[in-house]
Amino acid sequence: MNTKARLLLGLLIIVFFGCQKEEQKKTPPNILFIAIDDLRNELGVYGSIAKSPNLDALANEGSLFTNHYVQVPTCGASRYALMTGQRPSKLTHLRNDAIETEISDKPENEIPESFIHHLKRNGYHTVGIGKITHSADGLLYGYEESVSKKRELPHSWSELLFDAGKWETGWNAFFAYANGENRQSLKKQVKPYEAGNVDDQGYPDGLTTNIALAKLRELKTKQQPFFMGVGFFKPHLPFNAPKKYWDLYDRDSIPISDNPNIPENINLKSLHQSGEFNQYALGEEKASLSTAVSDDYARKLRHGYLASISYIDAQVGKLLQELKDSGLAENTIVIIWGDHGWHLGDQNVWGKHTLFENALKSTLIIKSPNVNIQKKKVATVVESVDIYPTLMDLCNIPITHKIDGESLVSHMAHSATKEEEVAYSYFNNGISMRTQQYRITKYFRSEMPIIELYDHTIDSNETKNIAAENPEAIARLMPILEKGNTGLYDLE
């Protein structure tokens, strides 16, 4: 081959591989979205004693958000805000049936019903497994009814999958005990925890993992980007997990809450009597605002919560390993999202459903294959409604309708901050706003006080409402708080 031919061949090779690289850049990323029910910032990477090596490793490879807040501290309403990218604008949006009421019976129209629907319209194959919306399996029926065929999101899914195993229905599986019974079948005559002598498939989340693993292997062969949503039940009540995950912990060394007391200068209407927790009738002790559970029982309950987290961490680890083994990790965005926080005896409450930090702050981890997205902790105050535009930004998909969220990509890449980053949350006849320094909450009720203020630079546990002695801060923050009220309440 002469010199001229060699030069021509070399040029062709450069052009060919250059085009291939350019084509690879244009390949839309896949998305693995993992929703974990009731997961507050209780991971090792957040400073907890939780044994969560797989989630910790993912956080160390991607972006860990240390100040992520949900819009509503209850499952269905939080997921409605996530799906639509919109903060609540009417009281319906604060209920667990928000998606059913606002979306399920609506015909398809120009505005997508969810961010998943928007991805589907832009060429994604969308797969839902487990609890992504409020329903345990994505279908609409009551706790004690037969499974229906009606989808909670009628237009979003290419495939909707679930294995209820011996529990037979999604809702039975959601409240499952290892022997095949559930909270409904046993008429709530159950404990709020269980250490089952079973393997990972002895509870429903293990079955969900198996479906997801098989589907990932199948999706690898498709010439189409995918969105896979995987919704795990734990650590939602009951705190049930295989015994081997309980065995990871020494109960005597598990700390109880460092803020167990009701905050000073508040009305008890701001809290609740732990009703969801107390309906597990065989629990050894009941909780109330007037009676705290014993330290020993608090450790047992926290033990169950931690064991449930470790169980889910193992399931997540299997999915992440499959991504790596299959080569999918090179072009897959992974998101871990907790739908709200949980009081583990904090402020004398067991459960969510408050406008305090414990119920509103939850886990958010985003790992992008984009080389421009750096590994770091992101301390910016962010909201669940920001996830919708973030995904579209990472996938280069435009949004042509109005949403409330803002993309987090700049924070992931450059730690960019605006003058006043805030997060709005809504519940219990109130609106709460978190800034870097403060949490301010206004309640629309007759019981006083109606305004609470906590300075997180000196009181991260929100132990004392300081609104009365800080009128200047209230005057500065209240107009910003009012911007978050889009028709829910009369602000006068």
C-alpha positions, 0 to 999 in steps of 0.5 A: 500500500503506497503512502497516499493510500495509507493516509487515506485509510487513516483518515477514513478510520479517524472519521469512522471512529469519530462518527461512532463517538459522536453517535455514542454521545447522542445515545439517550441515557437509560434511567433506573429510578428506585423509590424507597418508601419512608427512607429518611436520611438514614444511610451510612453516607449521611452519618447514620449507623445504618449498614448500607454499603451499596447505597453509600457506594452509589452516593460516593460515585454520584451526587448525594443531596444532603438537603432534599425535601419532599412536598408532602409528608405522605406517600401518595401526595409526595409521589403526585408532586414528584410525577407532575413536577408541581407543588400542591395547589389544592387540598386534593393534592395533599391526599394519598389518593391525589394521583387517582383523583387528578390523573387516573380517569383523565384522557391523554392530552397535550400535557403529559400526566407524569414525567414518565409519560413525557419520557415515553412520548420521547422514545423511552420504553417505560417499565414500572415494578412495585410501588412507584406511585401510591398503589403498591403495584400501580393498579387501583383497588382497595386494601382488601379488594381483588386486584384490578386492571385499572392503572393509576397512571393510565398513559405512562407505562409501556409495561407494568410488572409485579409479583405478589407471591404467596400474598396474592395482591399488591396491598397484601404484599405491602403489609406482608409477614413472612408466613404469607399473612398480612396486616389486613388478613390478621385484622391488624393483630400484628406487631410493627416489626418481624425478623423472618427466618427467610431469605431475601425472597421471603418478603415481597421486595426480594421478588421485586428485585428478581423481576427487575434483574430479569427485565434489565437483562431483557432491556439490554437487548432492545435498541431503545432507551429505557426508564425502569422504575423500581419501588421498594416497600421497606422501610415502611411499616411493618419493619419486617426483614430477613433475620440476617439483616437484623443480625447486622446490628447490636441492639444495645448500641443503637442510639435512641432519638437525640430530640425526643421531646415536644418542641417548646412554644408550639401547639400540639396540633403541629404533631400527631398521636402516632396513629399509623404506628399504633394500629399494629395492635400487638405492639408491646407499647403504644406511643402518644404525645403524652406518653413516650415508649421506653428506651428499650422498645425505641431501640427495638423499633429502630433496630427494625427500621435499620434492618429494613434499610439494610435489606433494601440496600442489598436489593439495590446492590443486586440491581447496581451489580447487574448494571455493571455486569451487563455494561448498562451502567456506562449509559444509565442514570441512577436515582434513589429517592425516599418519598418522605422522612419519618419520626423515629421517636423524634419529638415524641412521634412515630411516623411521618405526617408533620411539617418538621424536618424529620418528616420532610427530609429524605434521601436523594442520590443521583448518579449520571454517566455524564462525565461533566457531572462530578462526585460530590455532596450537594448541600443546596436546599432542593425539592422533589419537584426538581427531579422531573426537570433534572431528568429531562435536562440529563436526557436533553428532552425539552419541557413545553408546559409549566412545572414548578421544579428546576433542574439540579444539573448545575448543582451537581456539576458546579455547586451553583446556588441562587440567592435564596434556595428554598423548599416548600412543603405542605400538610396539616393545614400548613405551609413550611419553607426551608432555607439554608438557615431557617425552617418557617411554618405557617398554620391556617388554624385557630389554635395558637401559635400559628407561626413556627421558626427554627434556626438550623444553625443553632437548633438542627433538631427543631427543639424550640420555636423562636418565632416570637423573639425574631420578628425581623426574620419573620418579616423577611421570610414571610413574603417568600413563604407566601410565594409557595401558596398557590391557592391552598390557603387564605394567607390573610 
